Amino acid sequence: MNGDQSIKKWILGMGQKAKVLGPETLKKDIEKEMRQMLQHYLE
């Protein structure tokens, strides 16, 4: 697991307590991951 993956895992593990302020690419990656997770529950 590289540094980016570790950061993403940590952010997602914090759930609603975390808010990504930047960089923009990280915000987009987290948003994409969360949308994919939500799709599992909406199906």
Stockholm file with secondary structure:
# STOCKHOLM 1.0

chainA/1-43         MNGDQSIKKWILGMGQKAKVLGPETLKKDIEKEMRQMLQHYLE
#=GR chainA/1-43 SS CCHHHHHHHHHHHHGGGCCCCSCHHHHHHHHHHHHHHHHHHHC
#=GC SS_cons        CCHHHHHHHHHHHHGGGCCCCSCHHHHHHHHHHHHHHHHHHHC
//
